[in-house]
Amino acid sequence: MQTTKLSTKSILPLTCSRSGTCCFGKAVMLNPWELFSFSKEKKVSPREFRNLYTDFGGIRLTFNGKQDKKGQNACSQYIDNHGCSVHQGRPLACRLYPLGRQIQFEKAHYIFEGAQFPCLTDCAEVLELPKLSVGEYLKGQGADPFEKAQDEYLKVMQNIADIAFELLLDSGLSASGDTKTLALWREMGNELPEKLAERIGKDWIDSLMIPKITNVVENPIEFIQKHNDLLLIKAQESFGSLQTFDQVREACVLIMGVALHLSRGLGADTKGIAELWIETAKSHGAKE
């Protein structure tokens, strides 16, 4: 699909009419900080919010509300004639909409899909409202801490994947002539999210999406750094005494699955990331 690139100075009809049409028929992906933010606003535990209102272990917001005229279901947090019930805790995808965000060469770019501004399809009345620059819109949406959280979780994703690389390349598994591991990485990159969540299992899904951070953390970076430490400790405890190559391969596939599952929650190209990691491993001697 064609995309239109924007700068923070681009002027668009970004003043929202609050008609609620964007709360229907979307795929809103979540990272663990966003799930935590939602639960805090909902005044329930992250586990309860995850179990009640998300799919695939917490990486996607459930859309199971009333249908609109197009037959699209509303977000589970949408209340008819009111709007979002947890507006202050909404995730980055909702704060950006109708814009998207791409990371290229470690720099963020903003886009919208198609040649025509998306809001004009269902909310043409926005043309009568004041126009804003992209930068003004993002500031008004309070997007900055959520953008920082997204970027920090990309680092966590790579840290998790690095454990898989160590298991494959430093344990002797790759040198043994193993060809199964990379094939399984590719398989996971192509798997449906429900299948990958099942493969990872409840224990690791819980550690990934609802970390046991008991003290109150308001700063997303602090939260994510604590989460990263917990994941590294869990990996060390889980994989510190592997005895056979079969055990190493199983651990390597599991932890790479965790990284790929997180990538999907971040709205990344999971298949493309899996292929990149496979090529990286092959460049260091791994075989397929």
C-alpha positions as CSV (number, residue, x, y, z in Angstrom):
1,M,0.0,0.0,0.0
2,Q,1.2,3.5,-0.8
3,T,2.3,5.5,2.2
4,T,2.7,9.3,2.6
5,K,5.7,10.4,4.7
6,L,5.4,13.4,7.0
7,S,7.6,15.6,9.1
8,T,6.7,17.0,12.5
9,K,6.0,20.3,10.6
10,S,3.5,18.8,8.2
11,I,0.1,20.4,8.5
12,L,-3.0,18.2,8.4
13,P,-6.6,18.2,9.5
14,L,-5.7,16.5,12.8
15,T,-8.2,18.1,15.1
16,C,-10.4,15.1,16.1
17,S,-14.2,15.3,15.8
18,R,-14.4,12.4,18.4
19,S,-17.0,10.6,16.3
20,G,-15.5,7.2,17.5
21,T,-15.2,5.7,14.0
22,C,-11.5,4.9,14.6
23,C,-12.5,2.7,17.6
24,F,-13.9,0.0,15.2
25,G,-12.3,-2.7,13.3
26,K,-8.6,-2.0,14.1
27,A,-5.7,-4.2,15.2
28,V,-4.2,-2.3,18.2
29,M,-1.0,-4.0,19.3
30,L,0.3,-3.6,22.8
31,N,3.7,-3.7,24.5
32,P,3.9,-4.5,28.2
33,W,4.1,-0.9,29.4
34,E,0.9,-0.1,27.4
35,L,-0.8,-3.1,29.0
36,F,0.3,-1.8,32.4
37,S,-0.9,1.7,31.6
38,F,-4.3,0.4,30.5
39,S,-4.7,-1.6,33.7
40,K,-3.8,1.3,35.9
41,E,-6.4,3.5,34.2
42,K,-9.0,0.7,34.4
43,K,-8.1,0.2,38.1
44,V,-7.5,-3.5,37.7
45,S,-4.3,-5.6,37.8
46,P,-2.3,-6.1,34.6
47,R,-3.1,-9.8,34.7
48,E,-6.9,-9.1,35.0
49,F,-6.8,-6.6,32.1
50,R,-4.7,-8.9,30.0
51,N,-7.0,-11.9,30.6
52,L,-10.2,-9.9,30.0
53,Y,-9.4,-7.5,27.2
54,T,-6.5,-8.7,25.1
55,D,-5.6,-11.5,22.7
56,F,-2.6,-13.8,22.2
57,G,-1.3,-13.4,25.8
58,G,-1.6,-9.6,25.9
59,I,-0.1,-8.3,22.6
60,R,-3.3,-7.2,21.0
61,L,-6.3,-5.3,22.3
62,T,-9.6,-7.3,21.9
63,F,-12.2,-5.8,19.6
64,N,-15.4,-7.5,20.6
65,G,-17.9,-4.7,21.2
66,K,-20.9,-3.6,19.2
67,Q,-20.7,-3.5,15.4
68,D,-20.8,-0.5,13.2
69,K,-22.6,-0.2,9.9
70,K,-19.6,-1.9,8.2
71,G,-19.9,-4.9,10.5
72,Q,-16.7,-4.0,12.3
73,N,-16.5,-4.7,16.1
74,A,-15.8,-1.9,18.5
75,C,-12.8,-1.9,20.8
76,S,-13.5,-3.7,24.1
77,Q,-12.8,-0.3,25.9
78,Y,-15.3,1.7,23.8
79,I,-18.5,2.8,25.3
80,D,-21.3,3.9,22.9
81,N,-22.1,7.6,23.0
82,H,-19.2,8.2,25.3
83,G,-16.0,7.0,23.7
84,C,-12.9,5.3,25.2
85,S,-13.4,4.3,28.8
86,V,-9.7,4.4,29.5
87,H,-8.7,7.4,27.4
88,Q,-5.9,8.5,29.6
89,G,-4.3,5.1,29.5
90,R,-4.6,4.5,25.7
91,P,-1.6,3.1,23.9
92,L,0.7,4.7,21.3
93,A,-1.3,3.4,18.3
94,C,-4.4,5.2,19.5
95,R,-2.4,8.4,20.3
96,L,-0.9,8.4,16.9
97,Y,-4.0,7.5,14.8
98,P,-4.4,8.2,11.9
99,L,-0.7,8.4,11.7
100,G,1.8,5.6,11.8
101,R,5.4,5.6,13.0
102,Q,8.4,4.0,11.3
103,I,11.9,3.6,12.6
104,Q,14.6,3.8,10.0
105,F,18.3,4.1,10.8
106,E,17.3,4.7,14.4
107,K,15.2,7.7,13.5
108,A,11.4,7.9,13.8
109,H,9.3,8.9,10.8
110,Y,5.6,9.5,10.7
111,I,3.4,8.3,7.9
112,F,-0.2,7.7,6.9
113,E,-1.4,5.0,4.6
114,G,-2.7,5.8,1.1
115,A,-2.6,8.9,-1.0
116,Q,-5.6,10.5,0.8
117,F,-5.6,11.4,4.5
118,P,-7.4,8.5,6.2
119,C,-9.8,10.5,8.4
120,L,-11.5,11.9,5.4
121,T,-13.1,8.5,4.6
122,D,-15.4,8.5,7.6
123,C,-14.9,11.9,9.3
124,A,-14.9,14.4,6.5
125,E,-16.1,17.0,9.1
126,V,-12.5,17.3,10.3
127,L,-12.0,19.6,7.2
128,E,-14.1,22.2,9.1
129,L,-11.9,22.0,12.2
130,P,-8.5,23.7,12.8
131,K,-5.5,22.1,11.2
132,L,-2.4,21.1,13.3
133,S,1.2,20.3,12.6
134,V,2.1,16.7,13.3
135,G,4.3,17.9,16.1
136,E,1.5,19.8,17.7
137,Y,-0.8,16.9,17.4
138,L,1.6,14.5,19.0
139,K,2.2,16.9,21.9
140,G,-1.5,17.2,22.5
141,Q,-1.9,13.4,22.4
142,G,0.8,12.9,25.1
143,A,2.7,10.6,22.7
144,D,6.2,11.3,23.8
145,P,6.5,8.8,26.8
146,F,4.8,6.1,24.8
147,E,7.2,6.6,21.9
148,K,10.1,6.3,24.3
149,A,8.6,3.2,25.7
150,Q,8.2,1.7,22.2
151,D,11.8,2.5,21.4
152,E,13.0,1.0,24.7
153,Y,11.1,-2.2,24.1
154,L,12.8,-2.5,20.7
155,K,16.1,-2.7,22.7
156,V,14.6,-5.3,25.0
157,M,13.5,-7.3,22.0
158,Q,17.1,-7.4,20.7
159,N,18.4,-8.2,24.1
160,I,16.2,-11.3,24.2
161,A,17.2,-12.3,20.7
162,D,20.9,-12.0,21.7
163,I,20.3,-14.7,24.3
164,A,19.2,-17.0,21.4
165,F,22.3,-16.0,19.4
166,E,24.5,-16.9,22.4
167,L,22.8,-20.3,22.8
168,L,23.2,-21.1,19.2
169,L,26.7,-19.7,18.5
170,D,28.5,-20.0,21.8
171,S,27.4,-23.3,23.1
172,G,28.7,-25.4,20.2
173,L,25.3,-26.1,18.9
174,S,26.0,-24.3,15.6
175,A,29.4,-25.9,15.2
176,S,27.8,-29.3,15.7
177,G,26.2,-29.0,12.3
178,D,22.8,-28.2,13.6
179,T,20.3,-27.2,10.9
180,K,17.0,-27.4,12.8
181,T,17.3,-24.2,14.8
182,L,17.2,-21.7,12.0
183,A,14.4,-23.6,10.3
184,L,12.4,-23.2,13.5
185,W,13.2,-19.5,13.8
186,R,11.8,-19.1,10.3
187,E,8.7,-21.2,11.2
188,M,8.0,-18.9,14.2
189,G,8.5,-15.8,12.1
190,N,5.6,-17.0,9.9
191,E,3.4,-18.4,12.6
192,L,0.0,-17.0,13.6
193,P,0.3,-15.1,16.9
194,E,-1.9,-17.6,18.7
195,K,0.3,-20.5,17.6
196,L,3.5,-18.7,18.7
197,A,1.9,-17.8,22.1
198,E,1.0,-21.5,22.5
199,R,4.6,-22.5,21.6
200,I,6.1,-20.1,24.1
201,G,3.8,-21.2,26.9
202,K,2.1,-19.5,29.8
203,D,5.1,-19.0,32.0
204,W,7.2,-17.0,29.5
205,I,4.1,-15.2,28.2
206,D,3.4,-14.0,31.8
207,S,7.0,-12.9,32.2
208,L,6.9,-11.1,28.9
209,M,3.6,-9.3,29.2
210,I,2.8,-8.9,33.0
211,P,6.2,-8.6,34.7
212,K,6.3,-8.8,38.5
213,I,7.2,-5.2,39.2
214,T,5.6,-4.6,42.5
215,N,6.7,-1.1,43.3
216,V,4.9,1.8,41.6
217,V,6.8,2.9,38.5
218,E,5.6,6.0,36.7
219,N,8.5,6.4,34.4
220,P,8.2,4.0,31.4
221,I,12.0,3.8,30.9
222,E,12.5,2.8,34.5
223,F,9.7,0.2,34.2
224,I,11.2,-1.3,31.0
225,Q,14.7,-1.5,32.4
226,K,13.4,-3.3,35.4
227,H,11.5,-5.6,33.1
228,N,14.6,-6.2,31.0
229,D,16.5,-7.2,34.1
230,L,13.8,-9.6,35.2
231,L,13.8,-11.3,31.7
232,L,17.6,-11.7,31.7
233,I,17.5,-13.2,35.2
234,K,14.7,-15.6,34.2
235,A,16.7,-16.7,31.1
236,Q,19.8,-17.3,33.2
237,E,17.9,-19.3,35.8
238,S,16.1,-21.3,33.0
239,F,19.1,-22.0,30.7
240,G,22.1,-21.9,33.0
241,S,22.5,-25.7,33.3
242,L,21.7,-27.1,29.9
243,Q,23.4,-30.5,29.3
244,T,22.7,-31.6,25.8
245,F,22.4,-30.0,22.3
246,D,18.7,-30.9,22.2
247,Q,18.2,-28.9,25.4
248,V,20.2,-26.0,24.0
249,R,18.2,-26.0,20.8
250,E,14.9,-26.1,22.7
251,A,16.0,-23.2,24.8
252,C,17.3,-21.3,21.8
253,V,14.0,-21.7,19.9
254,L,11.9,-20.8,23.0
255,I,13.7,-17.5,23.8
256,M,13.8,-16.5,20.1
257,G,10.0,-17.1,20.1
258,V,9.7,-14.7,23.0
259,A,11.6,-12.0,21.1
260,L,9.5,-12.5,18.0
261,H,6.3,-12.4,20.0
262,L,7.3,-9.1,21.5
263,S,8.1,-7.8,18.1
264,R,4.5,-8.4,17.0
265,G,3.3,-6.5,20.1
266,L,5.5,-3.6,19.0
267,G,3.8,-3.6,15.6
268,A,7.1,-4.7,13.9
269,D,7.5,-6.9,10.8
270,T,7.9,-10.2,12.6
271,K,8.6,-12.2,9.5
272,G,11.2,-9.7,8.3
273,I,12.9,-9.6,11.7
274,A,13.1,-13.4,11.8
275,E,14.7,-13.4,8.4
276,L,17.2,-10.7,9.4
277,W,18.2,-12.7,12.5
278,I,18.5,-15.9,10.5
279,E,20.8,-14.2,8.0
280,T,22.8,-12.7,10.9
281,A,23.2,-16.1,12.5
282,K,24.3,-17.6,9.1
283,S,26.9,-14.9,8.7
284,H,28.4,-16.2,11.9
285,G,28.5,-19.8,10.8
286,A,25.1,-21.1,11.6
287,K,23.6,-23.5,9.0
288,E,20.1,-24.1,7.8
